[in-house]
Amino acid sequence: MSLGRRARRWLWLLLAYAALGLGIVGIFLPGLPTTPLVLLAAYAAARGSDRLHAWLLAHRLYGPMIRDWQATGSVSRRAKQWAIGSMAVCAVIFFLTAPKWWMAALGTGIMAIVGTWLWLRPEPAA
């Protein structure tokens, strides 16, 4: 394996672990999106570590979400509901804590766009 190829592999692996770590933190920290970070981790792991990618696909919590996304670009209704519910809670927190109303409105607007995109994603077959 050439030095350039080995370096790219390590960069993909580093990105995979960083995204997975942030995704796990996002479970507990409102506003940090878990699902996109786990999907990014799977994408990077597929390019940097077959072992990590296989582990993610076999994971009881992350595996089904990753497999659905890779196969059809679909997101389960439950994941959509949790994500949009979390965004709604964050929007309320924004409006209660932002120093300027437009900051809360901007954050809420971005979440509304992402929530709309997410809701329009197909759902996996039953």
N, C-alpha and C positions, 0 to 999 in steps of 0.2 A: 504494500500500500504506500503510495507516495506521501510526502510530507504535507502537501496541500490538501489531499483527500483526507488524511488523518486529522488535520486541523479543522476542516469543515465538519467532520464527524463529531469532534469534541465540542465545537460551537453549537451544533444541533443538540447535543446531549445537555450542554449547559443551559440552553434555552428551554429544553423540555423540563429539566428539574426546577428551574426558576419559575416557569409558568405553573407547574404543578404545585409548587410551594405557595405561590400567591393564590392559586385557586383554593387550596386548603384553608388559607387564612381568610379568603372570601366567604367561606361557610359561616364564619363567626363575625365578620366585619361588614356591616351594611355598606353598600356602595361599591364594593369590590366584586366584580362579576365572576362567579365561580365557573359557570358553564363555558364561556368563551376561553377562559384560561386553561381549563382541562382539555378542551378541544385543541387548543394551540399546543399544549404539552404532548398530546397524542400525535399531532402532525410532526412536531419536531422529533419526538421519539422514534417515529417511523423512519426518519432519516439519520438518526444518531445511534439508536440502540434497539436492536430487535428484541432484546430481553425486556427492557422497560416498556416497549410498545406492547408486547405480549402480556405483560403484567397489567397494564392499563386496560386492555381489551378483556381480560379475564376478571377484573375487579368487580365485585358485586354491586357497587354503587355507580362507578364511572363507566364500566364496560358497556351496559346497554345504551347509554347516551352516546358514547363514542361510536359504537357499531351502527346505531340508527343514523347518525350524522354522516358517517363514511359511506353507508350504503345508499341513502336516499336524500340526505340533507334535511332530515326530519327531526322534530323535537316533540317530545311527549307533551300531552295537554297538562299533566301535573307539573312538569318542569316550567312550562309557560306560565301557569298560574302562580307558582312560587316566585318566579322571576318578576312578573309584573306586580305581584303583591309587595315584594321587597322594594321595587322601584316606587310604589305608591307611598310606602312608609318613609322611604328616603326623601321623597318630595315634601312630605309634611315636615320632616326634620329640617330640610333646607329652608322652608318658609318660616320656621320657628327660630332658626339660628343664624341665618345669613345676615350680614351687616347691611346689605342693600337688597331691595326686592328683586331687582333685575338679575342678580346673581342666582337667586333661587329659581326665578323664571327660566333662566338659561339652562340650568341643570335639569329642571323639570322638563323643559322642551326637548332636550337631548334624550332623556329617558323615555319620553313619549314617542319619539321617532324610533328608538331602539325597540321599545315595547310593541309598537305597531308592526315593525319588521318581523319581530319574533312571533307575534300572534299569527301572522300570515304564512309562516313556515308550515309545510305539510306535517301531518302527524303520522307516526309509524302505523303500519297495518296491525290490527289486533291479533 
